[in-house]
Protein backbone atom coordinates (compact mmCIF):
# COMPACT_ATOMS: atom_id res chain seq x y z
CA UNK A 1 0.00 0.00 0.00
CA UNK A 2 1.38 3.39 -1.04
CA UNK A 3 -0.24 6.31 0.75
CA UNK A 4 1.08 9.77 -0.09
CA UNK A 5 1.13 13.01 1.90
CA UNK A 6 -1.79 14.19 -0.29
CA UNK A 7 -3.69 11.00 0.58
CA UNK A 8 -3.18 11.72 4.28
CA UNK A 9 -4.29 15.33 3.83
CA UNK A 10 -7.55 14.14 2.28
CA UNK A 11 -8.00 11.49 4.99
CA UNK A 12 -7.47 14.18 7.63
CA UNK A 13 -10.31 16.13 6.01
CA UNK A 14 -12.48 12.99 6.11
CA UNK A 15 -11.88 12.63 9.84
CA UNK A 16 -12.72 16.33 10.31
CA UNK A 17 -15.98 15.74 8.40
CA UNK A 18 -16.68 12.70 10.60
CA UNK A 19 -16.18 14.92 13.65
CA UNK A 20 -18.57 17.50 12.15
CA UNK A 21 -21.11 14.70 11.73
CA UNK A 22 -20.83 13.79 15.41
CA UNK A 23 -21.14 17.48 16.35
CA UNK A 24 -24.38 17.53 14.31
CA UNK A 25 -25.70 14.43 16.13
CA UNK A 26 -24.86 12.00 13.36
CA UNK A 27 -22.67 8.95 12.90
CA UNK A 28 -18.95 9.66 12.40
CA UNK A 29 -18.26 9.11 8.72
CA UNK A 30 -16.84 11.65 6.29
CA UNK A 31 -15.78 11.36 2.66
CA UNK A 32 -14.13 13.44 -0.07
CA UNK A 33 -14.17 13.01 -3.86
CA UNK A 34 -10.92 14.11 -5.52
CA UNK A 35 -9.99 14.53 -9.18
CA UNK A 36 -6.70 13.31 -10.66
CA UNK A 37 -5.29 16.86 -10.43
CA UNK A 38 -6.00 16.84 -6.64
CA UNK A 39 -9.04 19.13 -6.93
CA UNK A 40 -11.72 18.37 -4.36
CA UNK A 41 -14.98 17.92 -6.26
CA UNK A 42 -17.32 17.10 -3.40
CA UNK A 43 -17.31 16.27 0.28
CA UNK A 44 -19.96 15.14 2.73
CA UNK A 45 -20.57 13.38 6.03
CA UNK A 46 -23.19 10.94 7.31
CA UNK A 47 -26.71 12.34 7.48
CA UNK A 48 -28.60 9.31 8.79
CA UNK A 49 -29.87 10.92 12.00
CA UNK A 50 -32.99 12.15 10.19
CA UNK A 51 -34.20 8.57 9.84
CA UNK A 52 -32.91 7.69 6.37
CA UNK A 53 -30.19 5.10 7.01
CA UNK A 54 -29.00 5.29 3.38
CA UNK A 55 -27.65 8.86 3.69
CA UNK A 56 -23.99 7.84 3.71
CA UNK A 57 -21.43 10.25 2.22
CA UNK A 58 -19.98 7.56 -0.04
CA UNK A 59 -23.40 6.96 -1.61
CA UNK A 60 -23.93 10.72 -2.00
CA UNK A 61 -20.56 10.95 -3.77
CA UNK A 62 -21.40 8.10 -6.16
CA UNK A 63 -24.75 9.68 -7.01
CA UNK A 64 -23.17 13.12 -7.48
CA UNK A 65 -20.42 11.72 -9.71
CA UNK A 66 -22.93 9.79 -11.83
CA UNK A 67 -24.90 13.01 -12.38
CA UNK A 68 -21.97 15.40 -12.84
CA UNK A 69 -18.93 13.58 -14.26
CA UNK A 70 -18.69 11.95 -17.67
CA UNK A 71 -18.64 8.15 -17.41
CA UNK A 72 -15.21 7.89 -19.04
CA UNK A 73 -13.71 10.34 -16.48
CA UNK A 74 -15.04 8.70 -13.31
CA UNK A 75 -12.36 5.99 -13.07
CA UNK A 76 -9.75 8.76 -12.59
CA UNK A 77 -11.45 9.98 -9.41
CA UNK A 78 -10.48 8.92 -5.90
CA UNK A 79 -12.83 8.63 -2.94
CA UNK A 80 -11.27 9.19 0.47
CA UNK A 81 -13.24 8.16 3.53
CA UNK A 82 -12.88 7.91 7.28
CA UNK A 83 -14.27 4.38 7.27
CA UNK A 84 -14.27 1.63 4.67
CA UNK A 85 -17.38 1.65 2.47
CA UNK A 86 -20.30 -0.50 3.54
CA UNK A 87 -21.77 -2.98 1.05
CA UNK A 88 -24.34 -0.44 -0.22
CA UNK A 89 -21.71 2.23 -0.81
CA UNK A 90 -19.22 -0.21 -2.34
CA UNK A 91 -21.84 -1.30 -4.85
CA UNK A 92 -22.80 2.29 -5.68
CA UNK A 93 -19.12 3.18 -6.15
CA UNK A 94 -18.64 0.27 -8.57
CA UNK A 95 -21.88 0.91 -10.49
CA UNK A 96 -20.93 4.59 -10.88
CA UNK A 97 -17.57 3.54 -12.32
CA UNK A 98 -15.48 5.43 -9.78
CA UNK A 99 -11.78 4.72 -9.25
CA UNK A 100 -9.56 4.22 -6.22
CA UNK A 101 -10.82 4.25 -2.63
CA UNK A 102 -8.56 5.22 0.28
CA UNK A 103 -9.98 4.57 3.73
CA UNK A 104 -8.63 5.53 7.14
CA UNK A 105 -10.24 2.66 9.07
CA UNK A 106 -11.57 -0.73 8.04
CA UNK A 107 -14.81 -2.66 8.34
CA UNK A 108 -13.23 -5.24 10.71
CA UNK A 109 -12.06 -2.39 12.96
CA UNK A 110 -15.59 -0.93 13.02
CA UNK A 111 -17.13 -4.32 13.83
CA UNK A 112 -14.64 -4.73 16.69
CA UNK A 113 -15.38 -1.24 18.05
CA UNK A 114 -19.14 -1.83 17.93
CA UNK A 115 -18.60 -5.04 19.91
CA UNK A 116 -16.44 -3.25 22.47
CA UNK A 117 -19.05 -0.50 22.80
CA UNK A 118 -21.87 -3.06 23.24
CA UNK A 119 -23.67 -1.92 20.08
CA UNK A 120 -25.80 -4.17 17.88
CA UNK A 121 -24.46 -5.29 14.53
CA UNK A 122 -25.52 -3.36 11.44
CA UNK A 123 -28.55 -4.74 9.55
CA UNK A 124 -26.34 -5.38 6.48
CA UNK A 125 -23.46 -7.87 6.35
CA UNK A 126 -20.13 -6.27 7.22
CA UNK A 127 -18.46 -6.98 3.88
CA UNK A 128 -15.15 -5.54 2.75
CA UNK A 129 -15.05 -3.43 -0.43
CA UNK A 130 -13.16 -6.18 -2.26
CA UNK A 131 -15.95 -8.66 -1.47
CA UNK A 132 -18.60 -6.41 -3.04
CA UNK A 133 -16.61 -4.70 -5.79
CA UNK A 134 -13.46 -6.73 -6.42
CA UNK A 135 -12.26 -4.57 -9.31
CA UNK A 136 -11.90 -1.37 -7.29
CA UNK A 137 -8.36 -0.40 -6.25
CA UNK A 138 -8.26 0.20 -2.50
CA UNK A 139 -5.75 1.40 0.05
CA UNK A 140 -6.52 1.10 3.73
CA UNK A 141 -6.73 0.99 6.57
CA UNK A 142 -4.10 3.69 6.93
CA UNK A 143 -1.95 3.64 10.04
CA UNK A 144 -2.45 6.48 12.50
CA UNK A 145 -6.22 6.96 12.24
CA UNK A 146 -7.78 4.14 14.27
CA UNK A 147 -7.70 5.75 17.71
CA UNK A 148 -9.11 9.08 16.47
CA UNK A 149 -11.94 7.44 14.55
CA UNK A 150 -12.76 4.98 17.33
CA UNK A 151 -12.99 7.91 19.76
CA UNK A 152 -15.53 9.59 17.46
CA UNK A 153 -17.66 6.42 17.43
CA UNK A 154 -17.46 6.17 21.21
CA UNK A 155 -18.42 9.84 21.57
CA UNK A 156 -21.36 9.51 19.19
CA UNK A 157 -22.75 6.41 20.85
CA UNK A 158 -22.23 7.76 24.37
CA UNK A 159 -25.04 10.18 23.55
Beta strands, then each sheet from edge to edge (+ up, - down):
strand 1: 30-34
strand 2: 40-45
strand 3: 78-83
strand 4: 101-105
strand 5: 138-139
sheet 1: 2+ 1- 3+ 4+ 5+
end
